[in-house]
Amino acid sequence: MILFRKFRLLILMVFLVACTMHIMIDLLPKLERRATGPGSGGVGGGGDAGCSCAHSPSEEPRGRPNQRSRTAVAAQSGWPGKHTLRILQDFSNEPSSNLTSQSLEKLAGAGDRGQEPFKRAAEPAEKTQKSLIRERGSRGKEKPAPRASQLTALYEHPLFKSELPPLTDDDTLFNVNTDIRFYPKATGNQEWNNEGNEEEEEYSPTGEATAESYPNWLRFHIGINRYELYSRHNPVVEALLKDLQAQRITSVAMKSGGTQLKLIMTFQNYGQALFKPMKQTREQETPPDFFYFSDFERHNAEIAAFHLDRILDFRRVPPVAGRLVNMTREIRDVTRDKKLWRTFFVSPANNICFYGECSYYCSTEHALCGKPDQIEGSLAAFLPDLTLAKRKTWRNPWRRSYHKRKKAEWEVDPDFCDEVKQTPPYDRGTRLLDIMDMTIFDFLMGNMDRHHYETFEKFGNETFIIHLDNGRGFGKHSHDEMSILVPLSQCCRVRRSTYLRLQLLAKEEYQLSSLMEESLLRDRLAPILIKPHLQALDRRLRLALNVLAECVEKEGYSAVVEDDLEPQPAAAPLLHQASRAR
C-alpha cells in the first residue's frame, strides 16, 4: 500500500515538472521579445530597413490585443493569422464576380510540416533583396540628360485645359456630406489619418476624422463622376500610386474568374488592389503563332496602359503601379486561401514558386518563381464595390470570335457599323464615340482582347467607358494589328478633342513616345517598356491619323468629327490643320 502511494506521488511530481517546463518554454520567447524591445531591429539598429512586411508588436494598431494573440497562435501553428477586412471595392470584368478574401472558408491550421524547405529557400532572400532593389532602382535611374518636362508642357496646353460642366448630385458617383465626421474608434481603429504610419497616431482634437483624412483609395472613389474616373491634376491619384507601392499587405486571395492567375491584395488601410505577377521579361514578344485569347497577360502592360490613358486625357483606367513583392512574407505568410497556399513549392534552383488556380497557365510548368522569393507585378486600384456602385457590363460590338476558325460578323461585313448605329445605346448619345476612343487606345497598345466593357449604372448611357483589363497589350512591337482599327474605319466617327490631341501627340515637341517614357520613369519598376514598344506607339499613332484622314477625305470633316469642345482661340491652328487633313 505504501509503495502504491509513493508511485502515485511520483507520477504527480513528474506531471507537475512537465507542466512547469511547458509553461516556461511558452513564455521564454515572449520574455526575450519584451527584453529586446521594439527598438532593436537587427545589427546596428537597422530595424526594418529593406523589409516592408516584418513589423514588431508595437507596430500593430492599438486597442486590438485579441487580434494580436490570435495572430501569434496562428503563426505558431504554421499558418498566418486572420485579418479583418473591410471590403468596399471590386475590380472585375463581370459584375457577378465579386469574390474577396472575406468569403474564404476558415482554416483549422496547417501545422509545421512542409515549412522547412521554404525556410531554407528563403534564407538567401535577405542577402539578395537589397541587391535586387538596387538593380531595379538603377534601371529606373537611366534617365536622359536633364531637360524641361514634356509632360508639364503637355498638360499646360489649351487642349488639356477644358473644364467639365457643373456637377450635380446625379453626376457624382457618391454624394458626400463634408460635414459628416467619422470616428476611428467606432470603426475598428482603422488609423485612416496617418495612412499606415503607426508611429504617429494623430487625430483631430475632437477625435474625429474629416473627409480630407480619408484613405487615398476612398478619396479616389469619392472623386468619380459622370465624365471621368479622376480629374487631370488630382493629387489623390499620385498619393494612391504611392500607397500601391508601399502600403503593407495584410491579406491575399485569388480572384475568381478570368483565364490567368490574379491576386486580390488587401492593405493595412483597408484598400485593395488587383495584383498581376510578372510572367514574361520586357524583351519577350508574343509568339507569332499565338492566338490573342491564349496570350500571356503582362504586368507591365497594365502599368503602361494607365500612363497612356492619362496622356491621351481619357482618364478611364484605374490607377496602376508596379511593385516588387516578397512572395514569402507578402503572399504565402498572409494568405488565408488554402488553394493558393498549397501551390507554393521550392524549385530545383532553390527559388520560391507558386502557380495558384486558373483556366490557363496555372500548373507547375507555368509556375511563377522569385529570385529567390522576390517577384514584380502590377497593382491596380479597385473600383468601388458593386454593392455600393453597380456597374453594367456591355458586349463590345466589335468583339472577336474567340475561335480558331470562325470570324466575327464585323470581319466579313464592311457595313457592320451601319447596323450598330441603329442599335441602342449606339443610336444616340456619346457611346459610339467612346467606342472609337477605346479603339484608338487599344490599337496603340496592340490589345486585341476587348470583348466586353463596363459603365457605372448610376449614370445610364450618358457616361464614359471604363478601360479595364489591359494586360494583353504591348505584346508585339514589330507588328501593327490593323484589324483593331476596323471600328474606326467602318464608322468614321471621332471626337474633336480626341482628334486634336492625337495630332498634337504626333508633333515632335509633344512626341507620344517621349511623353510615355517620361511618365513611366516615375514607376518603381522602370523601365516599363523597352524602346521598340515606345517607337511602335509613334508609328501606330500615325497609322490611326491616316485612317481618320481618309475618313475626312471621303465623308467630309463635319461628318466625321463630332465637336465636343467650346471654341478655344489657342486651339484654332490645330483645328485648321485637322480640317485640311487628307
Secondary structure, 3 states (H helix, E strand, C coil): CHHHHHHHHHHHHHHHHHHHHHHHHHHHHHHHHHHHCCCCCCHHHCCCCCCCCCCCHHHCCCCCHHHHHHHHHHHHCCCCCCCCCCCCEECCCCCCCCCCHHHCCCCCCCCCCCHHHHHHHHCCHHHHHHHHHHHHHHHHCCCCCCCCCHHHHHHCCHHHCCCCCCCCHHHECCCCCCCCCECHHHHCCCCCCCCCCCCCCCCCCCCCECHHHCCHHHHHHHCCECCCCCCCCCHHHHHHHHHHHHCCEEEEEECCCCCCCCEEEEECCCCEEEEEECCCCCCCCCCCCCCHHHCCCCHHHHHHHHHHHHHCCCCCCCCEEEEEEECHHHHHCCECCHHHHCCCEECCCCCEEECCCCCCCCCHHHCEECCCCEEEEEEEECEECCCCCCEEEEECCCCCCCCCCCCCHHHHCCCHHHHHHCCCCCCCCCHHHHHHHHHHHHHHHCCCCCCEEEEEHHHCCCCCCECCCCCCCCCCCCCCCHHHHHHHHHHCCEEHHHHHHHHHHCCHHHCHHHHHHHHHCCCCCCCCCCHHHHHHHHHHHHHHHHHHHHHHHHHCHHHHEECCCCCCHHHHHHHHHHHCCC
